[in-house]
Amino acid sequence: MARQAGFRARAASQFPAHDFLYQWVARDMTERLSEITRDFRSVLLSGEHTAEYFKEKFPQADISRTTTPETLAAQAGKYDCILSMGEMHCANDLPGLLIQMRRALKPDGVLLAAFAGGETLHELRAALMQGEIEATGGASPRVYPFVDKQQMAGLMQRAGFALPVVDSEILTISYRDMFHVIADIRGMGESNALQDCHTSFSSSRLFFKAAKFYQDTYAESDGRVTASYEMIFVIGWAPHESQQQPARRGSGQVSLTEIL
């Protein structure tokens, strides 16, 4: 996450012109949060931009903020609610981060998170790979290896969350060309922060070949191209004895054969 923080710091001044995705996600998370009928007295807003969109949502709560969630290890049982927006897709150790978040919650506390999922920028990934193959004869990672819904559901269970719910929505945006897609990504501070990414200079030939592939493959009838953003939404609870529990195996009173 340290490298990603650097990208976001450099993009901070232009972020408001490129924050459409965060605004969309914040509205969705606000709706989901409104369905949880309880008062939160201690709230952690985790992530670079989370506080910008949610700090006014909890007027009566003691609010903490962090952009370095790795520090949660020392805050066991402190929060009723943790909100995380746009950070989990770039976590170096996502399973470890989820465990720390679960431990930082009070019993029956809730985690609500949103981050980029597996279908995000699949068009750009394909175009850059094809462009690099044509330009250099090989390919290297240039976009995050995103987690998908099934993987996230398993990670939530492994981290010890009760009653986890994982779903996603895909937002499709129209752009003039591939270079405007990249400009939006950089404006959000979401430049590729892979530890093993290609770090040497990339020739313009690579990007022009990628742009042509993008145009040929993903252009709409008006000549503009599309880019997909899949956002994964996660809700999970710290275990508590009051929560609904699955029935004990073998405790059923009606035989399925009698019903059929």
Residue pairs with C-beta under 8 A, 6 or more apart in sequence:
1 68
1 69
1 70
1 87
1 90
1 91
1 92
1 193
3 193
3 195
4 90
4 189
4 190
4 193
5 48
5 67
5 68
7 189
7 190
7 191
7 193
8 15
8 48
8 189
8 190
9 189
10 189
11 18
11 186
11 187
11 188
11 189
11 191
12 189
14 187
15 49
15 187
15 188
15 189
17 187
18 183
18 184
18 187
18 188
19 49
19 188
20 173
21 171
21 188
21 229
21 231
22 49
22 52
22 53
22 85
22 86
22 188
23 53
24 171
24 231
25 85
25 86
25 114
25 231
26 53
26 54
26 85
28 114
28 169
28 231
28 233
29 54
29 83
29 85
29 112
29 114
29 233
30 54
30 57
32 112
32 233
32 235
33 57
33 83
33 112
36 110
38 80
39 60
39 61
40 58
40 61
40 80
40 81
41 60
41 61
41 62
41 80
42 61
42 62
42 64
42 78
42 79
42 80
42 81
42 106
43 58
43 61
43 62
43 63
43 64
43 79
43 80
43 81
43 82
43 83
44 63
44 64
44 65
44 66
44 72
44 75
44 78
44 79
44 81
44 82
44 83
44 104
45 51
45 54
45 55
45 63
45 64
45 65
45 66
45 83
46 65
46 66
46 67
46 69
46 82
46 83
46 84
46 87
46 101
47 67
47 69
47 83
47 84
47 85
47 86
47 87
48 67
48 86
48 87
48 189
49 85
49 86
50 65
50 83
50 84
50 85
50 86
50 87
51 63
51 65
53 85
54 83
54 85
55 63
55 65
58 81
61 80
61 81
64 79
66 72
69 84
69 87
69 91
69 97
69 100
69 101
70 97
70 100
72 97
72 100
72 101
72 103
72 104
73 100
73 103
75 104
76 103
76 104
77 103
77 104
77 105
77 106
77 107
78 104
78 105
78 106
79 104
79 105
79 106
79 109
80 105
80 106
80 109
80 110
81 105
81 109
81 110
81 111
81 112
82 101
82 104
82 105
82 109
82 110
82 111
82 112
82 113
83 112
83 113
84 101
84 111
84 112
84 113
84 114
84 115
85 113
85 114
85 115
86 114
86 115
86 116
87 115
88 94
88 97
88 113
88 115
88 147
88 234
89 115
89 116
89 117
89 120
89 144
89 146
89 147
90 144
90 193
91 97
92 195
94 147
94 155
95 155
95 158
95 159
98 155
98 156
98 158
98 159
98 161
99 159
99 160
101 111
101 159
102 111
102 159
102 160
102 161
102 236
102 238
105 111
105 237
105 238
106 238
107 238
107 239
107 240
108 237
108 238
108 239
108 240
108 242
108 243
109 237
109 238
110 235
110 236
110 237
110 238
111 161
111 234
111 235
111 236
111 237
111 238
112 233
112 234
112 235
113 233
113 234
114 231
114 232
114 233
114 234
115 231
115 232
116 144
116 146
116 190
116 229
116 230
116 231
116 232
117 146
117 147
117 148
117 149
117 152
117 168
117 230
117 231
117 232
118 146
118 147
118 148
118 149
118 230
119 146
119 148
119 168
119 170
119 228
119 230
120 144
120 146
120 228
120 229
120 230
120 231
121 143
121 181
121 185
121 227
121 228
121 229
122 228
123 181
123 214
123 217
123 218
123 225
123 226
123 227
123 228
124 143
124 178
124 181
124 182
124 185
124 214
124 227
125 142
125 143
126 213
126 217
127 178
127 210
127 211
127 213
127 214
127 217
127 218
128 142
128 143
128 206
128 210
129 139
129 142
130 209
130 210
130 213
131 206
131 207
131 208
131 209
131 210
131 211
131 213
132 138
132 139
132 140
132 142
132 206
132 210
133 139
134 206
134 209
135 203
135 205
135 206
135 209
136 206
140 197
140 198
141 192
141 194
141 196
141 197
141 198
142 192
142 197
142 198
143 192
144 192
144 193
144 194
145 194
146 230
147 155
147 232
148 232
149 166
149 167
149 168
149 232
152 166
152 232
152 234
153 164
153 166
156 164
156 166
156 234
156 236
157 164
159 236
160 239
161 236
161 237
161 238
161 239
162 236
162 237
162 238
162 239
162 240
162 243
163 235
163 236
163 237
163 243
163 244
164 234
164 235
164 236
164 237
165 234
165 235
165 236
166 232
166 233
166 234
167 232
167 233
168 230
168 231
168 232
168 233
169 230
169 231
169 233
170 228
170 229
170 230
170 231
171 228
171 229
171 230
171 231
172 226
172 227
172 228
172 229
173 184
173 226
173 227
173 229
174 220
174 224
174 225
174 226
175 181
175 184
175 224
175 225
175 226
175 227
176 224
176 225
177 211
177 214
177 215
177 224
177 225
178 207
178 210
178 211
178 214
178 215
178 225
179 207
179 211
181 214
181 225
181 227
184 227
185 191
214 225
215 225
218 225
218 226
219 225
220 226
237 243
